[in-house]
Amino acid sequence: MSRLPHIPDVSFMGNTTVAGLKQLALDEYQKALTEISGSYDGIPDEDKAILFTVAQIFYQLAETMDVKARQNLLKYAEGDYLDNLAAKKPLERKAEEYAVVTVRFTLSAEQKNTVAIPAGTRVTSPAGNIYFATSEYEEILPGEKYKDVQCRALTGGAAGNKFAVGELNILADPIAYMASAANIEMPTGGADEETDDDFAERIYLARTLYSTAGSRDAYIYYTKSYSTLIDDVVPTNPQDADIVIYITMKDRELATESFLNGCRDFLCNPNIRPLTDNITVKNIERVEYEADVEYTVYISDVSRLTEIDNAVKTAVAEYEEWQSGKIGRDINTQELIARVKDAGAAKVTVKLPADTTISSEQIAYCTSTKITYKGYIEE
């Protein structure tokens, strides 16, 4: 989906094409030769090759200038160009954030002396791809068996959140008498650097920040400003002065209570929250469904069955992503059928899900997928 789809596309090249430039070069050559010599007997192949080469170069230059010119527009700007556009607001791209987790350091036995856990002590998973380190100096006192310590990922990004309880169980910096170290919760708070599309949307929403009350778009802007993990936001006003903000995460998992509370505290900053608003942040309600799809192919396409089967699986996965891509999007089986047929299926039967109305406080969420090939049919 294109960025800011309600804003029209523009091109600084107009209708310029390679073929058009080649024809223009031929026409201008004929015109100039006729003016100089008074006659025209055709264009030698050598001259035509030169003209076509120049036309191709001019087209490439036109494309380059078009791309560079569009970098001045929010709809198209990328990278440093987008950062410079944001500076007019002024806004800055959200940097990557580092996951944090509580790790339990357990001794082999109670000790008579204090066992130090130095700041920077690292733990990791058996894969060893991301390390977490203790943020501060801690110690296990005599008579104690373990100590729970907060650790912070040394690598930023959402990948730091993807560890199950107990998976961070490799102590990279050995400590005497320490039998084990393992996380007692899943890491949270890791987030990737804000993407161009997300940043552009936030820049666009920033035009609403001058309201003296809490406008809908302003709440969307500030909520997305809390973390790049947030994908979609729906502010509601169930009654006077009560603002309930529903969020959905990019990975479609439910946000933790600490994340929801942190977002609420962020929005309650006096410079953000209108004086009379009472703000609550909640997870969007997930309307769970199962996908059960059967399809056939035409007999003429049987030789391409493996290719079509892979395309159908991709189409169903993309449908599920589309279906949960926006809060309040109704479950639409016609969209699923169309995508599977576009993938090469001849006939599609959707056993599950059924068409379902989704409210503005809900999001569709697929819990399982079953795809069955049912043979071929005559055209």
VENURJO-V40774 format. One record per residue. RES is the residue in three letters. PHI is phi in whole degrees, -180 to 180 (none if undefined). Layout:
{{RES	PHI} {RES	PHI}}
This chain:
{{MET	none} {SER	-72} {ARG	-72} {LEU	45} {PRO	-63} {HIS	-78} {ILE	-96} {PRO	-65} {ASP	-73} {VAL	-134} {SER	-140} {PHE	-84} {MET	-90} {GLY	64} {ASN	-101} {THR	-64} {THR	-133} {VAL	-62} {ALA	-61} {GLY	-65} {LEU	-68} {LYS	-64} {GLN	-66} {LEU	-62} {ALA	-64} {LEU	-64} {ASP	-63} {GLU	-69} {TYR	-61} {GLN	-61} {LYS	-62} {ALA	-67} {LEU	-65} {THR	-66} {GLU	-66} {ILE	-80} {SER	-103} {GLY	82} {SER	-148} {TYR	-142} {ASP	-115} {GLY	99} {ILE	-107} {PRO	-59} {ASP	-58} {GLU	-63} {ASP	-68} {LYS	-63} {ALA	-62} {ILE	-64} {LEU	-62} {PHE	-67} {THR	-64} {VAL	-64} {ALA	-62} {GLN	-64} {ILE	-64} {PHE	-64} {TYR	-65} {GLN	-63} {LEU	-64} {ALA	-63} {GLU	-62} {THR	-62} {MET	-66} {ASP	-64} {VAL	-62} {LYS	-66} {ALA	-66} {ARG	-72} {GLN	-68} {ASN	-84} {LEU	-112} {LEU	-60} {LYS	-63} {TYR	-121} {ALA	-59} {GLU	-136} {GLY	53} {ASP	-62} {TYR	-63} {LEU	-67} {ASP	-61} {ASN	-70} {LEU	-63} {ALA	-65} {ALA	-63} {LYS	-72} {LYS	-76} {PRO	-94} {LEU	-136} {GLU	-129} {ARG	-64} {LYS	-72} {ALA	-75} {GLU	-64} {GLU	-115} {TYR	-106} {ALA	-68} {VAL	-126} {VAL	-157} {THR	-96} {VAL	-114} {ARG	-95} {PHE	-96} {THR	-118} {LEU	-80} {SER	-70} {ALA	-164} {GLU	-62} {GLN	-113} {LYS	-81} {ASN	-112} {THR	-68} {VAL	-106} {ALA	-83} {ILE	-116} {PRO	-62} {ALA	-61} {GLY	92} {THR	-63} {ARG	-104} {VAL	-129} {THR	-152} {SER	-93} {PRO	-57} {ALA	-70} {GLY	66} {ASN	-89} {ILE	-134} {TYR	-107} {PHE	-114} {ALA	-129} {THR	-64} {SER	-80} {GLU	-138} {TYR	-66} {GLU	-135} {GLU	-151} {ILE	-104} {LEU	-77} {PRO	-54} {GLY	90} {GLU	-95} {LYS	-102} {TYR	-151} {LYS	-144} {ASP	-92} {VAL	-129} {GLN	-79} {CYS	-123} {ARG	-123} {ALA	-63} {LEU	-86} {THR	-119} {GLY	-75} {GLY	118} {ALA	-68} {ALA	-61} {GLY	-69} {ASN	-87} {LYS	-90} {PHE	-127} {ALA	-75} {VAL	-59} {GLY	86} {GLU	-77} {LEU	-86} {ASN	-123} {ILE	-107} {LEU	-86} {ALA	-74} {ASP	-118} {PRO	-57} {ILE	-127} {ALA	-57} {TYR	73} {MET	-88} {ALA	-85} {SER	-160} {ALA	-146} {ALA	-156} {ASN	-73} {ILE	-102} {GLU	-154} {MET	-78} {PRO	-63} {THR	-139} {GLY	93} {GLY	-73} {ALA	-148} {ASP	-76} {GLU	-58} {GLU	-59} {THR	-74} {ASP	-58} {ASP	-65} {ASP	-65} {PHE	-66} {ALA	-62} {GLU	-64} {ARG	-67} {ILE	-62} {TYR	-64} {LEU	-69} {ALA	-63} {ARG	-66} {THR	-91} {LEU	-77} {TYR	-95} {SER	-68} {THR	-85} {ALA	-123} {GLY	-85} {SER	-68} {ARG	-59} {ASP	-65} {ALA	-65} {TYR	-65} {ILE	-62} {TYR	-59} {TYR	-68} {THR	-64} {LYS	-69} {SER	-71} {TYR	-67} {SER	-159} {THR	-74} {LEU	-73} {ILE	-81} {ASP	-103} {ASP	-133} {VAL	-137} {VAL	-130} {PRO	-82} {THR	-127} {ASN	-133} {PRO	-62} {GLN	-158} {ASP	-50} {ALA	72} {ASP	-99} {ILE	-115} {VAL	-111} {ILE	-110} {TYR	-99} {ILE	-126} {THR	-127} {MET	-90} {LYS	-63} {ASP	-88} {ARG	65} {GLU	-81} {LEU	-80} {ALA	-68} {THR	-74} {GLU	-61} {SER	-66} {PHE	-67} {LEU	-62} {ASN	-67} {GLY	-65} {CYS	-65} {ARG	-62} {ASP	-62} {PHE	-62} {LEU	-72} {CYS	-85} {ASN	-55} {PRO	-56} {ASN	-81} {ILE	-113} {ARG	-79} {PRO	-58} {LEU	-54} {THR	-96} {ASP	-83} {ASN	-108} {ILE	-103} {THR	-129} {VAL	-115} {LYS	-131} {ASN	-69} {ILE	-65} {GLU	-76} {ARG	-90} {VAL	-95} {GLU	-81} {TYR	-145} {GLU	-109} {ALA	-108} {ASP	-133} {VAL	-123} {GLU	-117} {TYR	-146} {THR	-121} {VAL	-126} {TYR	-73} {ILE	-58} {SER	-70} {ASP	-104} {VAL	-59} {SER	-66} {ARG	-103} {LEU	-59} {THR	-62} {GLU	-62} {ILE	-67} {ASP	-61} {ASN	-64} {ALA	-66} {VAL	-65} {LYS	-61} {THR	-65} {ALA	-63} {VAL	-66} {ALA	-63} {GLU	-68} {TYR	-63} {GLU	-62} {GLU	-66} {TRP	-64} {GLN	-62} {SER	-97} {GLY	-79} {LYS	-148} {ILE	-63} {GLY	83} {ARG	-81} {ASP	-61} {ILE	-71} {ASN	-123} {THR	-72} {GLN	-64} {GLU	-64} {LEU	-65} {ILE	-61} {ALA	-61} {ARG	-67} {VAL	-68} {LYS	-66} {ASP	-62} {ALA	-78} {GLY	121} {ALA	-74} {ALA	-88} {LYS	-136} {VAL	-127} {THR	-120} {VAL	-100} {LYS	-77} {LEU	-144} {PRO	-87} {ALA	-97} {ASP	-57} {THR	-139} {THR	-80} {ILE	-112} {SER	-78} {SER	-71} {GLU	-115} {GLN	-132} {ILE	-145} {ALA	-74} {TYR	-143} {CYS	-83} {THR	-101} {SER	-158} {THR	-134} {LYS	-131} {ILE	-124} {THR	-125} {TYR	-84} {LYS	-113} {GLY	96} {TYR	-119} {ILE	-134} {GLU	-74} {GLU	-75}}
